[in-house]
Amino acid sequence: MSVKYRLVPRKNLKAGAEPDSRLLYASANVSGTMDFEGVCNRIADRSTASDGDVALVLKGLVKCLTEGLQRGESIDLGDMGKFRVSLGSSGVETPEEFNVSMIRKPRIVFFPGKALRLMLEDIKLERISDEEESGSSENEEEIPSGE
């Protein structure tokens, strides 16, 4: 299988570029969504657990992640990856100048684990045209390792 991409025009941010100039950039094409039930069914098909058992475990995982992240823990899920909370703020020169309202909205950051990173090393890319949503490719390319 390959990841499909299309070329999309975006504003040219290069120094000295004309204000209305645009460049083409690759953008991954999302072909659909696998919902929670679909994930549970696919995992159940590969194991002795029922889809209900898988759903129970995944809901428990979400609860565990929520609790751990609220405690400030980094959650390591092995080959899947790690989750942690990240936040940023405006800078100040002295601690007295700082106010909690300067903190931007916290975010959850995910760092893929070994299994997901290895998948990216062997990924194939397939360019599609604007009219084409699926089907045959114009060309298929392999990404060199390390990019």
Stockholm file with secondary structure:
# STOCKHOLM 1.0

chainA/1-147         MSVKYRLVPRKNLKAGAEPDSRLLYASANVSGTMDFEGVCNRIADRSTASDGDVALVLKGLVKCLTEGLQRGESIDLGDMGKFRVSLGSSGVETPEEFNVSMIRKPRIVFFPGKALRLMLEDIKLERISDEEESGSSENEEEIPSGE
#=GR chainA/1-147 SS CCEEEEEEEEECCSTTCCTTCEEEEEEECCCCCCCHHHHHHHHHHTSSSCHHHHHHHHHHHHHHHHHHHHTTCCEECTTSEEEEEECCBCCCSSGGGCCGGGBCCCEEEEEECHHHHHHHHTCEEEECCSSCSSSSCSEEEECCTTC
#=GC SS_cons         CCEEEEEEEEECCSTTCCTTCEEEEEEECCCCCCCHHHHHHHHHHTSSSCHHHHHHHHHHHHHHHHHHHHTTCCEECTTSEEEEEECCBCCCSSGGGCCGGGBCCCEEEEEECHHHHHHHHTCEEEECCSSCSSSSCSEEEECCTTC
//
